[in-house]
């Protein structure tokens, strides 16, 4: 669309004999939302299981706690 009108910010959209001049980015956003509405259910039916994450995958918090405990222990040793 934008290339067809030499990259100007407005595009005259012609639908059923009517011309709707509008902002090119707005038309692009509307097209994007329409694609999301159509393709999301399609991809959800084609894809496999929703999520294979298990609770043991979340070990970051445990590592942070251990690092904090080691730091605190080191600080106590240095203070004595």
Backbone torsions as a table, in degrees:
resi	resn	phi	psi	omega
1	UNK	NA	-52.5	-175.5
2	UNK	-64.7	-38.1	179.3
3	UNK	-68.0	-34.0	-179.6
4	UNK	-63.4	-25.3	179.5
5	UNK	-113.7	30.5	175.7
6	UNK	57.5	41.3	176.1
7	UNK	58.1	32.5	173.2
8	UNK	-80.7	157.1	-175.1
9	UNK	-74.4	-12.1	179.4
10	UNK	-115.9	152.1	-179.6
11	UNK	-136.9	128.7	177.7
12	UNK	-84.1	97.7	-179.2
13	UNK	-78.9	124.0	-178.8
14	UNK	-105.7	118.9	-179.9
15	UNK	-134.3	120.4	175.4
16	UNK	51.9	44.0	177.6
17	UNK	82.9	-4.7	178.1
18	UNK	-103.4	148.9	178.1
19	UNK	-114.4	125.3	179.8
20	UNK	-116.6	95.9	176.7
21	UNK	-72.4	133.9	-178.1
22	UNK	-157.7	171.4	-178.6
23	UNK	-72.6	128.8	-175.7
24	UNK	-58.8	-40.8	-179.1
25	UNK	-65.1	-33.6	177.9
26	UNK	-66.2	-42.7	176.8
27	UNK	-62.7	-39.6	178.4
28	UNK	-64.6	-40.4	178.5
29	UNK	-65.4	-40.8	177.9
30	UNK	-63.2	-42.6	177.7
31	UNK	-63.2	-39.9	178.8
32	UNK	-62.5	-45.8	179.4
33	UNK	-63.8	-40.5	178.8
34	UNK	-62.3	-41.8	178.1
35	UNK	-64.8	-39.9	178.9
36	UNK	-63.1	-43.6	-178.7
37	UNK	-63.9	-36.4	-177.7
38	UNK	-81.3	-44.4	-170.8
39	UNK	-84.2	-27.1	-178.3
40	UNK	-60.4	-50.5	177.6
41	UNK	-62.0	-35.4	178.6
42	UNK	-63.4	-47.5	179.3
43	UNK	-67.4	-33.1	178.1
44	UNK	-66.2	-33.9	178.5
45	UNK	-77.1	-30.2	-177.8
46	UNK	-81.4	-32.0	-174.8
47	UNK	-70.7	166.1	179.6
48	UNK	-80.0	-145.3	-179.9
49	UNK	-61.0	151.3	-175.3
50	UNK	-64.3	-46.0	-176.1
51	UNK	-154.5	132.0	179.4
52	UNK	-106.8	14.4	-179.1
53	UNK	-75.0	134.0	176.1
54	UNK	-115.1	164.4	-174.6
55	UNK	-63.1	-27.2	179.7
56	UNK	-70.8	-13.6	176.0
57	UNK	-69.6	-21.7	-178.6
58	UNK	-94.6	79.8	-178.4
59	UNK	-106.9	-0.8	-178.7
60	UNK	-60.5	-41.5	-179.6
61	UNK	-65.1	-38.8	179.3
62	UNK	-64.3	-41.4	179.4
63	UNK	-64.6	-43.0	178.8
64	UNK	-60.1	-41.5	179.9
65	UNK	-64.8	-43.5	179.8
66	UNK	-64.2	-41.2	178.5
67	UNK	-63.7	-41.2	177.6
68	UNK	-62.6	-42.5	179.6
69	UNK	-63.4	-42.2	178.9
70	UNK	-65.2	-41.3	179.0
71	UNK	-63.4	-44.0	179.2
72	UNK	-63.6	-40.0	179.4
73	UNK	-65.0	-43.7	177.6
74	UNK	-60.8	-43.9	179.8
75	UNK	-62.7	-38.5	177.8
76	UNK	-65.5	-39.7	178.9
77	UNK	-66.5	-39.1	179.5
78	UNK	-70.3	-28.8	-179.5
79	UNK	-73.8	-21.8	-178.0
80	UNK	-93.0	NA	NA
